[in-house]
Amino acid sequence: MQGANRFQALDSFRGLFALSVVTYHIGLPGSFTELSFFRNADLFVEFFFVLSGFVLAHAYGRKEQVEWRRFFITRSFRLFPLHWLMLLVFIVLEVGKAIAYRKGIVFNFEPFTGAAAPAQILPSFLLIQSWMPFTDPLSFNYPAWSISVEYYMYMVFMLALMVSVTARLWVWAAITLLALAALYFGFGDLTQKSLRGLSCFFGGALSYMGYRALSARVAPAYRLFTCLELIAVGLVVALLTSSLDDKVLPATVLFCGVVVVYAFDAGAVSHVLKGSAFALIGKISYSIYMVHAAVWFCIVSLFMVLQKVSGMPLAPSIGPKRYVDTGSLLLNNLLAVAVLLIVIGLSLYTYKYVELKGQALGKRLAARKPAGSAYAASAQQGPESP
């Protein structure tokens, strides 16, 4: 079994799937962004939930005692610093949108209305926007809806660790089944997005228990796992390009299986995914996910200004979505690639100067003894006078 090591192939998948979600949000007619695979890539959010449950079960699921204070602080400082930065960026962008609006640039919605209304700032700041029926989960930095779900799933997971190690499997199974039942039969007060997250997250935790059982009995043969990995990838592609109306439940089940297969890091695909380029993308995946909406917002806004100046249809609305169109299929594809490269470049920066610094601060705070402890009391008294 992997022990304390990272699941390298799964880390790389996290990065690749984050880029797929970026591609899903880009709208460029005739480009590769419009392939059916990428038009359904929002399903990879389910993969992120499954993988988070799997990884946390790996880290904490077998521990008799968990340092709750350290867990809370480190998890919070893992997510909040970049989230707060991007929330501020979107508020500033909304101010810019208001200025442009006064000059006659018409956007999909008026500035500071709907999902960007001032009343949405505090719920987004606290990451509760996806849990409350009266808040907009897509407020401001809309990809953060899943971060809202994930953060409070950490807290649910922490509570679930209060039972004995042997009982945790049953608690995780109960949460998974109840969330799925509420999602599909409509009972309960939780939002659809939070129920999706709960079912996937604790499904991922259950998958880890399956992985533990298999790893104790199955030798990770290279040829066998190469076949299993290729089959897993093929099934993912088949599902995303299928004509199924509701792909959420089959995607959840499939991603649980994919995570188990690739957790072994034993086949040819895993070997490729351990390469430095894929590893880097995996490392900065959270930044990729969080900064891309702002990048696309700026590009769309630029093309809307150019459209008003030139009179050319450079930023057409197709359905509810605003697209960008250069008028050339080649240029549209090149622009899509450029957007991905810009997102990766900015993500390298935010990973280094926001994520890592936030994590380091969280670790320092977690290492401090809480006020009121014997250690803290003795430290405040200081050394005795000579």
VOLUMGU-121507 format. One record per residue: residue in three letters; y, x negated, z negated of N, C-alpha, C in turn. Coordinates in steps of 0.1 Angstrom, whole numbers, always signed. Example, Ala and Ser with C-alpha at 12.3 -4.5 7.8 and 13.67 -1.06 7.14 Angstrom:
% residues 2
REC_ALA_-57_-132_-78_-45_-123_-78_-33_-132_-78
REC_SER_-22_-128_-71_-11_-137_-71_+0_-129_-79
//
This chain:
% residues 386
REC_MET_-12_-8_+0_+0_+0_+0_+12_-9_+0
REC_GLN_+24_-3_+3_+36_-11_+5_+42_-16_-7
REC_GLY_+40_-10_-19_+46_-14_-31_+61_-12_-30
REC_ALA_+69_-23_-34_+83_-22_-35_+90_-24_-21
REC_ASN_+82_-28_-11_+88_-31_+2_+94_-19_+9
REC_ARG_+103_-21_+18_+108_-10_+26_+98_-6_+37
REC_PHE_+99_+6_+41_+91_+11_+52_+100_+8_+65
REC_GLN_+97_-3_+71_+106_-9_+81_+106_+0_+94
REC_ALA_+95_+5_+99_+95_+13_+111_+103_+26_+108
REC_LEU_+101_+32_+96_+108_+44_+93_+123_+42_+92
REC_ASP_+127_+31_+86_+141_+27_+86_+147_+27_+100
REC_SER_+139_+21_+109_+144_+20_+123_+145_+34_+130
REC_PHE_+135_+42_+127_+135_+56_+132_+148_+63_+127
REC_ARG_+151_+61_+114_+163_+68_+109_+175_+64_+117
REC_GLY_+176_+51_+121_+188_+47_+129_+187_+53_+143
REC_LEU_+176_+53_+149_+174_+58_+163_+177_+73_+163
REC_PHE_+172_+80_+153_+174_+95_+152_+189_+98_+149
REC_ALA_+195_+89_+141_+210_+91_+139_+218_+90_+152
REC_LEU_+214_+80_+160_+221_+79_+173_+217_+91_+182
REC_SER_+206_+97_+180_+202_+109_+188_+211_+121_+184
REC_VAL_+214_+122_+171_+222_+132_+166_+237_+130_+171
REC_VAL_+241_+118_+172_+254_+115_+178_+254_+120_+192
REC_THR_+244_+117_+200_+243_+121_+214_+243_+136_+215
REC_TYR_+237_+143_+205_+236_+158_+205_+251_+163_+204
REC_HIS_+259_+157_+196_+273_+162_+194_+282_+158_+205
REC_ILE_+278_+148_+214_+287_+145_+225_+285_+155_+236
REC_GLY_+295_+159_+243_+294_+168_+254_+301_+162_+267
REC_LEU_+292_+158_+276_+297_+152_+289_+288_+158_+300
REC_PRO_+293_+167_+308_+285_+174_+318_+278_+164_+328
REC_GLY_+265_+167_+330_+258_+159_+339_+253_+145_+334
REC_SER_+256_+142_+322_+252_+129_+316_+239_+130_+309
REC_PHE_+234_+119_+304_+221_+120_+297_+222_+127_+284
REC_THR_+234_+130_+279_+236_+138_+267_+231_+152_+268
REC_GLU_+230_+156_+281_+226_+170_+283_+211_+172_+286
REC_LEU_+203_+161_+284_+189_+162_+285_+184_+171_+274
REC_SER_+173_+179_+276_+168_+188_+266_+164_+181_+253
REC_PHE_+160_+169_+254_+156_+161_+242_+168_+160_+233
REC_PHE_+180_+156_+239_+192_+154_+230_+198_+168_+227
REC_ARG_+196_+178_+235_+202_+191_+232_+195_+197_+220
REC_ASN_+183_+192_+216_+176_+197_+204_+175_+186_+193
REC_ALA_+183_+175_+195_+182_+164_+185_+188_+167_+171
REC_ASP_+194_+179_+170_+199_+183_+157_+187_+185_+147
REC_LEU_+175_+187_+153_+163_+188_+145_+160_+175_+137
REC_PHE_+165_+164_+141_+162_+152_+134_+168_+152_+120
REC_VAL_+177_+161_+117_+182_+163_+103_+170_+166_+94
REC_GLU_+161_+174_+99_+149_+177_+92_+141_+164_+89
REC_PHE_+141_+155_+98_+134_+142_+96_+141_+135_+85
REC_PHE_+154_+134_+85_+161_+127_+74_+157_+133_+61
REC_PHE_+157_+146_+59_+153_+152_+47_+139_+148_+43
REC_VAL_+129_+149_+52_+115_+146_+49_+115_+131_+45
REC_LEU_+121_+122_+52_+121_+108_+49_+127_+105_+35
REC_SER_+138_+112_+32_+144_+110_+18_+134_+114_+7
REC_GLY_+127_+125_+9_+118_+129_-1_+106_+120_-2
REC_PHE_+102_+115_+9_+91_+105_+10_+95_+92_+2
REC_VAL_+107_+87_+5_+111_+74_+0_+114_+76_-15
REC_LEU_+120_+87_-20_+122_+88_-34_+109_+91_-42
REC_ALA_+99_+97_-36_+86_+99_-42_+80_+85_-43
REC_HIS_+82_+76_-33_+76_+63_-34_+83_+55_-45
REC_ALA_+96_+57_-47_+103_+49_-57_+101_+54_-71
REC_TYR_+100_+67_-73_+101_+73_-86_+89_+82_-90
REC_GLY_+81_+86_-80_+71_+96_-82_+60_+93_-92
REC_ARG_+57_+80_-93_+46_+76_-102_+51_+70_-116
REC_LYS_+65_+70_-118_+70_+64_-130_+69_+74_-141
REC_GLU_+64_+69_-153_+64_+78_-165_+78_+81_-170
REC_GLN_+86_+71_-169_+100_+73_-174_+110_+69_-164
REC_VAL_+120_+76_-162_+131_+73_-152_+144_+72_-159
REC_GLU_+152_+62_-156_+165_+60_-162_+174_+70_-155
REC_TRP_+176_+82_-161_+184_+93_-155_+198_+88_-151
REC_ARG_+204_+82_-161_+218_+77_-159_+220_+68_-147
REC_ARG_+210_+58_-146_+211_+49_-135_+208_+56_-122
REC_PHE_+199_+65_-122_+195_+73_-110_+207_+81_-105
REC_PHE_+214_+88_-114_+226_+96_-110_+237_+87_-104
REC_ILE_+240_+76_-111_+251_+68_-107_+248_+61_-94
REC_THR_+237_+55_-92_+234_+48_-80_+233_+57_-68
REC_ARG_+227_+69_-70_+226_+79_-59_+240_+84_-55
REC_SER_+249_+86_-65_+262_+91_-62_+270_+80_-54
REC_PHE_+269_+68_-59_+277_+57_-52_+271_+53_-39
REC_ARG_+259_+58_-36_+253_+56_-23_+259_+65_-12
REC_LEU_+263_+77_-16_+268_+87_-7_+283_+89_-7
REC_PHE_+289_+90_-19_+302_+95_-20_+313_+86_-14
REC_PRO_+313_+73_-16_+324_+65_-10_+327_+67_+4
REC_LEU_+317_+66_+13_+319_+68_+27_+322_+83_+30
REC_HIS_+316_+92_+23_+319_+106_+25_+334_+109_+22
REC_TRP_+339_+104_+11_+353_+106_+7_+362_+100_+17
REC_LEU_+359_+88_+22_+367_+81_+32_+368_+90_+45
REC_MET_+356_+95_+49_+356_+103_+62_+363_+117_+60
REC_LEU_+362_+122_+48_+370_+134_+45_+385_+132_+46
REC_LEU_+389_+121_+41_+403_+117_+42_+407_+115_+56
REC_VAL_+399_+109_+64_+401_+106_+78_+403_+120_+85
REC_PHE_+395_+129_+82_+395_+142_+89_+408_+150_+85
REC_ILE_+412_+149_+72_+424_+155_+68_+436_+149_+76
REC_VAL_+436_+136_+77_+447_+129_+85_+446_+134_+99
REC_LEU_+434_+135_+105_+433_+140_+119_+438_+154_+120
REC_GLU_+436_+162_+110_+441_+176_+111_+456_+176_+110
REC_VAL_+462_+167_+103_+477_+166_+103_+481_+162_+117
REC_GLY_+475_+152_+123_+478_+149_+137_+476_+160_+146
REC_LYS_+466_+168_+144_+464_+180_+152_+475_+190_+151
REC_ALA_+480_+192_+139_+491_+201_+136_+504_+196_+144
REC_ILE_+506_+183_+144_+518_+177_+151_+517_+180_+166
REC_ALA_+504_+178_+171_+502_+180_+185_+503_+195_+189
REC_TYR_+499_+203_+180_+499_+218_+182_+514_+222_+184
REC_ARG_+523_+216_+176_+537_+220_+178_+543_+216_+191
REC_LYS_+536_+206_+197_+541_+201_+210_+534_+208_+222
REC_GLY_+526_+219_+219_+520_+227_+229_+506_+223_+233
REC_ILE_+500_+214_+225_+485_+210_+228_+477_+221_+220
REC_VAL_+469_+229_+228_+461_+239_+222_+447_+235_+220
REC_PHE_+442_+236_+207_+429_+232_+204_+420_+244_+202
REC_ASN_+407_+242_+199_+398_+253_+197_+403_+262_+186
REC_PHE_+408_+256_+176_+413_+264_+164_+426_+258_+160
REC_GLU_+434_+267_+154_+447_+262_+148_+445_+252_+137
REC_PRO_+454_+243_+135_+453_+233_+125_+452_+239_+111
REC_PHE_+443_+234_+102_+441_+238_+88_+438_+253_+87
REC_THR_+429_+257_+96_+424_+271_+96_+408_+270_+97
REC_GLY_+402_+281_+93_+387_+281_+95_+380_+270_+86
REC_ALA_+372_+262_+93_+365_+252_+86_+374_+241_+80
REC_ALA_+386_+240_+86_+395_+230_+81_+406_+235_+72
REC_ALA_+404_+247_+67_+414_+254_+58_+415_+246_+45
REC_PRO_+427_+245_+39_+429_+237_+27_+419_+241_+16
REC_ALA_+415_+254_+15_+405_+259_+5_+391_+252_+6
REC_GLN_+389_+246_+18_+376_+239_+20_+376_+225_+15
REC_ILE_+387_+220_+12_+388_+205_+8_+380_+202_-5
REC_LEU_+382_+210_-15_+376_+207_-28_+361_+209_-27
REC_PRO_+355_+220_-21_+341_+221_-19_+335_+209_-12
REC_SER_+342_+204_-1_+337_+193_+6_+338_+180_-2
REC_PHE_+349_+179_-10_+350_+167_-18_+339_+166_-28
REC_LEU_+334_+177_-33_+323_+178_-43_+310_+178_-37
REC_LEU_+309_+179_-24_+297_+180_-16_+289_+193_-19
REC_ILE_+296_+204_-22_+289_+216_-25_+290_+226_-13
REC_GLN_+296_+222_-2_+299_+231_+9_+286_+238_+15
REC_SER_+275_+231_+14_+263_+237_+20_+255_+246_+10
REC_TRP_+259_+247_-2_+251_+254_-12_+257_+267_-16
REC_MET_+270_+269_-13_+277_+281_-17_+279_+291_-5
REC_PRO_+276_+304_-7_+277_+313_+4_+292_+316_+9
REC_PHE_+301_+312_+0_+315_+315_+3_+323_+302_+8
REC_THR_+315_+291_+11_+321_+279_+16_+316_+277_+30
REC_ASP_+323_+269_+38_+319_+266_+52_+312_+253_+52
REC_PRO_+299_+253_+55_+291_+240_+54_+296_+230_+65
REC_LEU_+303_+234_+75_+307_+225_+86_+322_+222_+84
REC_SER_+327_+223_+72_+341_+219_+70_+344_+205_+72
REC_PHE_+355_+202_+79_+360_+188_+81_+349_+180_+88
REC_ASN_+344_+170_+81_+334_+161_+88_+321_+169_+88
REC_TYR_+318_+176_+99_+307_+186_+99_+293_+180_+97
REC_PRO_+290_+167_+101_+277_+162_+98_+274_+161_+83
REC_ALA_+285_+161_+75_+283_+160_+60_+276_+172_+54
REC_TRP_+274_+183_+62_+267_+194_+56_+253_+190_+51
REC_SER_+246_+181_+58_+233_+177_+54_+234_+167_+42
REC_ILE_+245_+160_+41_+247_+151_+29_+249_+159_+17
REC_SER_+256_+171_+18_+258_+180_+7_+244_+185_+2
REC_VAL_+236_+189_+12_+222_+193_+8_+215_+182_+1
REC_GLU_+215_+170_+7_+207_+159_+2_+211_+155_-12
REC_TYR_+224_+154_-14_+229_+149_-27_+223_+158_-39
REC_TYR_+224_+171_-37_+220_+180_-48_+205_+181_-48
REC_MET_+198_+178_-37_+183_+177_-37_+179_+165_-46
REC_TYR_+187_+154_-46_+184_+143_-55_+184_+148_-70
REC_MET_+194_+157_-73_+194_+162_-87_+182_+171_-90
REC_VAL_+178_+180_-80_+166_+188_-82_+154_+179_-84
REC_PHE_+153_+169_-75_+142_+159_-76_+142_+153_-90
REC_MET_+154_+149_-95_+154_+143_-108_+149_+152_-119
REC_LEU_+153_+165_-118_+147_+175_-128_+132_+177_-126
REC_ALA_+127_+176_-114_+113_+177_-112_+105_+166_-118
REC_LEU_+112_+155_-120_+105_+143_-126_+103_+145_-141
REC_MET_+109_+155_-147_+107_+157_-161_+93_+161_-165
REC_VAL_+86_+166_-156_+72_+170_-159_+63_+158_-158
REC_SER_+51_+159_-163_+42_+148_-163_+39_+143_-148
REC_VAL_+34_+131_-147_+31_+125_-134_+21_+134_-126
REC_THR_+11_+138_-133_+0_+146_-127_+5_+160_-123
REC_ALA_+15_+165_-130_+20_+179_-126_+30_+179_-115
REC_ARG_+36_+167_-112_+46_+166_-102_+42_+171_-88
REC_LEU_+29_+168_-84_+24_+173_-71_+26_+188_-70
REC_TRP_+22_+195_-81_+22_+210_-81_+37_+215_-81
REC_VAL_+46_+208_-88_+60_+212_-88_+66_+211_-74
REC_TRP_+63_+199_-68_+68_+197_-54_+62_+207_-44
REC_ALA_+50_+210_-46_+43_+220_-37_+50_+234_-39
REC_ALA_+52_+237_-51_+58_+250_-54_+72_+251_-48
REC_ILE_+80_+241_-50_+94_+241_-44_+93_+242_-29
REC_THR_+84_+235_-23_+83_+235_-8_+80_+249_-3
REC_LEU_+69_+255_-9_+65_+268_-5_+75_+279_-8
REC_LEU_+82_+278_-19_+92_+288_-23_+104_+287_-13
REC_ALA_+108_+275_-10_+119_+273_-1_+116_+279_+13
REC_LEU_+103_+276_+18_+99_+281_+31_+98_+296_+31
REC_ALA_+93_+302_+20_+92_+316_+19_+106_+323_+19
REC_ALA_+115_+317_+11_+129_+322_+11_+136_+321_+24
REC_LEU_+133_+310_+31_+139_+307_+44_+135_+317_+55
REC_TYR_+122_+321_+55_+117_+329_+65_+116_+344_+61
REC_PHE_+116_+347_+48_+115_+361_+44_+128_+366_+38
REC_GLY_+137_+357_+36_+151_+362_+33_+153_+366_+19
REC_PHE_+145_+362_+9_+149_+365_-5_+155_+353_-12
REC_GLY_+162_+355_-22_+169_+344_-29_+183_+343_-25
REC_ASP_+191_+336_-33_+206_+335_-31_+210_+322_-24
REC_LEU_+201_+313_-22_+204_+300_-17_+207_+301_-2
REC_THR_+215_+292_+4_+219_+293_+18_+208_+288_+26
REC_GLN_+208_+291_+39_+198_+287_+49_+197_+272_+49
REC_LYS_+208_+265_+49_+208_+251_+51_+202_+244_+38
REC_SER_+205_+249_+27_+199_+243_+15_+184_+245_+14
REC_LEU_+180_+257_+19_+165_+260_+19_+158_+251_+29
REC_ARG_+164_+249_+40_+159_+239_+50_+157_+226_+44
REC_GLY_+167_+221_+37_+167_+208_+30_+156_+207_+19
REC_LEU_+155_+217_+11_+145_+217_+0_+131_+217_+5
REC_SER_+128_+225_+16_+115_+226_+21_+111_+213_+27
REC_CYS_+120_+206_+34_+117_+194_+41_+116_+182_+31
REC_PHE_+126_+182_+22_+126_+171_+12_+113_+170_+3
REC_PHE_+110_+182_-2_+98_+182_-11_+85_+182_-2
REC_GLY_+86_+186_+10_+75_+184_+19_+73_+169_+22
REC_GLY_+84_+161_+22_+83_+147_+24_+77_+140_+11
REC_ALA_+81_+146_-1_+75_+140_-13_+60_+143_-13
REC_LEU_+56_+155_-9_+41_+157_-8_+34_+148_+2
REC_SER_+41_+145_+13_+36_+136_+23_+33_+122_+18
REC_TYR_+42_+118_+8_+40_+105_+2_+27_+105_-6
REC_MET_+24_+116_-12_+11_+117_-20_-1_+116_-10
REC_GLY_+1_+122_+1_-10_+121_+12_-11_+107_+17
REC_TYR_+1_+100_+18_+0_+86_+23_-7_+77_+12
REC_ARG_-4_+80_-1_-10_+72_-11_-25_+73_-11
REC_ALA_-30_+86_-9_-44_+88_-9_-50_+82_+3
REC_LEU_-44_+82_+15_-49_+76_+27_-49_+61_+26
REC_SER_-39_+55_+21_-38_+41_+21_-48_+34_+12
REC_ALA_-53_+42_+2_-64_+37_-7_-77_+38_+0
REC_ARG_-79_+45_+11_-92_+47_+17_-92_+43_+32
REC_VAL_-81_+41_+39_-81_+38_+53_-75_+24_+55
REC_ALA_-83_+16_+62_-78_+3_+66_-69_+5_+78
REC_PRO_-57_-1_+77_-47_+1_+88_-51_-7_+101
REC_ALA_-60_-2_+108_-65_-9_+121_-54_-8_+131
REC_TYR_-51_-19_+138_-40_-20_+148_-42_-10_+159
REC_ARG_-54_-10_+165_-56_-1_+177_-55_+14_+173
REC_LEU_-62_+17_+162_-62_+31_+157_-47_+36_+155
REC_PHE_-39_+28_+148_-26_+32_+145_-17_+31_+157
REC_THR_-20_+23_+166_-12_+23_+179_-14_+36_+186
REC_CYS_-26_+41_+186_-29_+54_+192_-22_+65_+184
REC_LEU_-23_+65_+171_-17_+75_+163_-1_+75_+164
REC_GLU_+4_+63_+165_+19_+62_+167_+24_+68_+180
REC_LEU_+16_+65_+191_+20_+70_+204_+18_+85_+204
REC_ILE_+8_+90_+198_+6_+104_+198_+17_+111_+190
REC_ALA_+21_+105_+179_+32_+111_+171_+45_+111_+179
REC_VAL_+48_+100_+186_+61_+100_+194_+60_+111_+205
REC_GLY_+48_+112_+212_+46_+121_+222_+48_+136_+217
REC_LEU_+43_+139_+205_+44_+152_+200_+59_+155_+196
REC_VAL_+66_+145_+192_+80_+147_+189_+88_+151_+202
REC_VAL_+86_+143_+212_+92_+145_+225_+88_+159_+230
REC_ALA_+75_+162_+229_+71_+175_+234_+77_+187_+227
REC_LEU_+79_+185_+214_+85_+196_+206_+99_+198_+210
REC_LEU_+107_+187_+210_+121_+188_+213_+124_+193_+227
REC_THR_+115_+191_+236_+118_+195_+250_+110_+208_+253
REC_SER_+104_+214_+243_+97_+227_+245_+106_+239_+246
REC_SER_+101_+250_+249_+109_+262_+250_+107_+271_+238
REC_LEU_+102_+266_+227_+100_+273_+215_+114_+278_+210
REC_ASP_+115_+290_+205_+127_+295_+201_+131_+290_+187
REC_ASP_+121_+289_+178_+123_+284_+165_+115_+271_+163
REC_LYS_+122_+260_+163_+115_+247_+162_+115_+241_+148
REC_VAL_+122_+248_+139_+124_+242_+125_+111_+240_+118
REC_LEU_+103_+250_+116_+90_+249_+109_+81_+239_+115
REC_PRO_+78_+240_+128_+69_+230_+134_+75_+216_+133
REC_ALA_+88_+215_+134_+94_+201_+133_+92_+196_+119
REC_THR_+93_+204_+109_+91_+200_+95_+77_+194_+93
REC_VAL_+67_+202_+98_+53_+198_+96_+51_+185_+104
REC_LEU_+56_+185_+116_+53_+173_+125_+60_+161_+119
REC_PHE_+72_+162_+114_+79_+150_+108_+72_+145_+96
REC_CYS_+66_+154_+88_+58_+149_+76_+46_+141_+81
REC_GLY_+40_+145_+92_+29_+137_+98_+34_+124_+103
REC_VAL_+45_+124_+110_+51_+112_+116_+54_+102_+106
REC_VAL_+60_+106_+95_+64_+97_+84_+51_+91_+78
REC_VAL_+41_+98_+76_+28_+92_+70_+23_+82_+80
REC_VAL_+22_+85_+93_+16_+75_+102_+24_+62_+103
REC_TYR_+37_+63_+103_+46_+51_+105_+48_+44_+92
REC_ALA_+45_+51_+80_+46_+44_+68_+37_+32_+67
REC_PHE_+26_+32_+74_+16_+21_+74_+21_+9_+81
REC_ASP_+32_+11_+90_+37_-1_+98_+26_-9_+104
REC_ALA_+16_-2_+110_+4_-9_+114_+2_-10_+129
REC_GLY_+9_-2_+137_+6_-1_+152_+16_-9_+160
REC_ALA_+14_-8_+173_+23_-15_+182_+37_-10_+182
REC_VAL_+39_+3_+181_+52_+9_+181_+60_+4_+168
REC_SER_+53_+4_+157_+59_-1_+144_+63_-15_+146
REC_HIS_+55_-23_+153_+58_-37_+155_+71_-39_+163
REC_VAL_+73_-31_+173_+85_-31_+181_+97_-27_+172
REC_LEU_+95_-16_+164_+106_-11_+156_+110_-20_+145
REC_LYS_+102_-30_+142_+106_-40_+131_+115_-51_+137
REC_GLY_+118_-50_+150_+127_-60_+156_+141_-59_+150
REC_SER_+148_-70_+151_+161_-71_+144_+171_-61_+148
REC_ALA_+172_-58_+161_+181_-48_+166_+179_-34_+160
REC_PHE_+166_-30_+161_+162_-17_+155_+165_-17_+140
REC_ALA_+162_-28_+133_+164_-29_+119_+178_-27_+115
REC_LEU_+187_-33_+123_+202_-32_+121_+206_-18_+123
REC_ILE_+202_-11_+133_+205_+3_+135_+201_+11_+123
REC_GLY_+189_+8_+118_+184_+16_+107_+192_+13_+94
REC_LYS_+197_+1_+93_+205_-3_+81_+218_+5_+81
REC_ILE_+224_+7_+92_+237_+13_+93_+237_+28_+97
REC_SER_+225_+34_+95_+223_+47_+100_+232_+57_+93
REC_TYR_+234_+56_+80_+243_+65_+73_+257_+64_+78
REC_SER_+262_+52_+81_+275_+51_+86_+276_+57_+100
REC_ILE_+265_+55_+108_+265_+61_+122_+266_+76_+121
REC_TYR_+259_+81_+112_+259_+96_+110_+272_+101_+105
REC_MET_+279_+94_+97_+291_+99_+91_+304_+96_+99
REC_VAL_+304_+86_+107_+317_+83_+114_+317_+89_+128
REC_HIS_+306_+93_+133_+306_+97_+148_+314_+109_+151
REC_ALA_+315_+119_+142_+322_+131_+145_+337_+128_+146
REC_ALA_+342_+118_+138_+356_+115_+139_+359_+108_+153
REC_VAL_+350_+99_+157_+351_+92_+170_+352_+102_+181
REC_TRP_+343_+112_+181_+342_+121_+192_+355_+131_+191
REC_PHE_+359_+134_+179_+371_+142_+178_+383_+135_+185
REC_CYS_+385_+122_+182_+396_+114_+188_+395_+114_+203
REC_ILE_+383_+112_+208_+381_+111_+223_+384_+125_+229
REC_VAL_+379_+136_+223_+382_+149_+229_+397_+152_+228
REC_SER_+403_+149_+217_+417_+151_+216_+425_+143_+226
REC_LEU_+421_+131_+229_+428_+123_+240_+426_+130_+253
REC_PHE_+415_+134_+256_+413_+141_+269_+420_+154_+270
REC_MET_+422_+161_+259_+429_+173_+259_+444_+171_+262
REC_VAL_+449_+160_+256_+463_+156_+259_+464_+152_+274
REC_LEU_+455_+144_+279_+455_+141_+293_+454_+153_+302
REC_GLN_+446_+163_+298_+445_+175_+306_+458_+183_+307
REC_LYS_+465_+183_+295_+478_+190_+296_+488_+183_+304
REC_VAL_+488_+169_+304_+497_+161_+312_+494_+162_+327
REC_SER_+481_+161_+330_+477_+160_+344_+474_+173_+351
REC_GLY_+471_+183_+343_+467_+196_+348_+453_+196_+353
REC_MET_+445_+185_+351_+431_+185_+355_+422_+190_+344
REC_PRO_+411_+196_+347_+401_+201_+337_+393_+190_+331
REC_LEU_+400_+182_+323_+393_+170_+317_+387_+173_+303
REC_ALA_+390_+185_+297_+384_+188_+285_+381_+203_+285
REC_PRO_+371_+207_+293_+368_+221_+294_+360_+227_+282
REC_SER_+362_+239_+280_+354_+246_+269_+342_+253_+276
REC_ILE_+330_+249_+272_+318_+255_+278_+310_+262_+266
REC_GLY_+311_+275_+266_+306_+282_+254_+315_+279_+242
REC_PRO_+309_+277_+231_+317_+274_+219_+321_+259_+218
REC_LYS_+316_+251_+227_+318_+237_+225_+328_+231_+235
REC_ARG_+336_+222_+230_+346_+215_+239_+339_+203_+245
REC_TYR_+339_+202_+258_+334_+190_+265_+345_+181_+270
REC_VAL_+340_+169_+275_+349_+160_+281_+343_+157_+295
REC_ASP_+351_+157_+305_+346_+156_+319_+356_+147_+327
REC_THR_+351_+135_+331_+359_+126_+339_+359_+130_+354
REC_GLY_+350_+139_+358_+349_+143_+372_+339_+135_+379
REC_SER_+332_+125_+372_+323_+116_+379_+310_+116_+370
REC_LEU_+298_+118_+376_+286_+117_+368_+284_+103_+362
REC_LEU_+287_+93_+371_+286_+79_+366_+295_+76_+354
REC_LEU_+308_+80_+356_+318_+77_+345_+314_+85_+332
REC_ASN_+309_+97_+334_+305_+105_+322_+293_+98_+315
REC_ASN_+284_+92_+322_+273_+85_+316_+278_+72_+309
REC_LEU_+287_+65_+316_+293_+53_+310_+301_+56_+298
REC_LEU_+308_+67_+298_+316_+71_+286_+307_+75_+275
REC_ALA_+295_+81_+277_+286_+84_+267_+281_+71_+260
REC_VAL_+278_+61_+268_+273_+49_+263_+284_+42_+255
REC_ALA_+296_+43_+260_+308_+37_+253_+310_+43_+239
REC_VAL_+308_+57_+239_+310_+63_+226_+299_+58_+216
REC_LEU_+287_+57_+220_+276_+52_+211_+280_+38_+207
REC_LEU_+285_+29_+216_+288_+16_+212_+300_+15_+202
REC_ILE_+310_+24_+204_+321_+25_+195_+316_+29_+181
REC_VAL_+308_+39_+181_+302_+44_+168_+295_+33_+161
REC_ILE_+286_+26_+168_+279_+15_+162_+288_+4_+157
REC_GLY_+299_+0_+165_+308_-10_+160_+316_-6_+148
REC_LEU_+320_+7_+147_+327_+11_+135_+318_+12_+123
REC_SER_+305_+16_+126_+295_+17_+115_+292_+4_+109
REC_LEU_+292_-7_+117_+290_-20_+111_+301_-24_+101
REC_TYR_+313_-19_+105_+325_-22_+96_+324_-13_+83
REC_THR_+321_+0_+85_+321_+8_+73_+309_+5_+64
REC_TYR_+298_+1_+70_+286_-3_+62_+290_-15_+53
REC_LYS_+296_-25_+59_+300_-37_+51_+310_-35_+41
REC_TYR_+321_-28_+45_+333_-27_+36_+334_-14_+28
REC_VAL_+325_-4_+31_+326_+8_+23_+312_+11_+16
REC_GLU_+301_+11_+24_+288_+14_+18_+284_+4_+8
REC_LEU_+284_-9_+13_+279_-20_+4_+287_-22_-8
REC_LYS_+300_-20_-6_+309_-22_-18_+307_-10_-28
REC_GLY_+306_+2_-22_+303_+13_-31_+290_+12_-38
REC_GLN_+280_+7_-32_+267_+5_-38_+268_-5_-49
REC_ALA_+275_-16_-46_+276_-27_-56_+284_-22_-68
REC_LEU_+294_-14_-66_+301_-8_-78_+292_+1_-86
REC_GLY_+284_+9_-79_+275_+18_-86_+265_+10_-94
REC_LYS_+260_-1_-89_+250_-9_-96_+256_-15_-108
REC_ARG_+269_-19_-107_+276_-25_-119_+278_-14_-130
REC_LEU_+282_-2_-125_+284_+8_-135_+271_+13_-142
REC_ALA_+260_+13_-134_+247_+17_-139_+242_+7_-149
REC_ALA_+246_-6_-147_+241_-17_-156_+248_-17_-169
REC_ARG_+259_-10_-170_+266_-10_-183_+259_+0_-192
REC_LYS_+260_-4_-205_+254_+5_-215_+264_+16_-218
REC_PRO_+259_+29_-219_+268_+40_-221_+275_+39_-234
REC_ALA_+287_+44_-234_+295_+44_-246_+288_+52_-257
REC_GLY_+289_+46_-270_+282_+53_-281_+268_+46_-284
REC_SER_+264_+38_-275_+251_+31_-277_+253_+20_-287
REC_ALA_+242_+15_-293_+243_+4_-303_+249_-8_-297
REC_TYR_+246_-10_-284_+251_-22_-277_+266_-21_-275
REC_ALA_+271_-9_-271_+285_-7_-269_+293_-9_-282
REC_ALA_+287_-3_-293_+294_-4_-305_+295_-19_-310
REC_SER_+285_-26_-309_+286_-40_-313_+295_-48_-304
REC_ALA_+295_-45_-291_+304_-52_-282_+319_-49_-285
REC_GLN_+322_-37_-290_+336_-33_-293_+340_-40_-306
REC_GLN_+331_-43_-315_+334_-50_-328_+337_-64_-325
REC_GLY_+331_-70_-316_+334_-84_-312_+327_-93_-323
REC_PRO_+329_-107_-321_+324_-116_-330_+331_-116_-344
REC_GLU_+324_-119_-354_+330_-120_-367_+341_-131_-368
REC_SER_+351_-129_-376_+362_-139_-378_+356_-150_-386
REC_PRO_+361_-163_-383_+355_-174_-390_+361_-174_-404
//
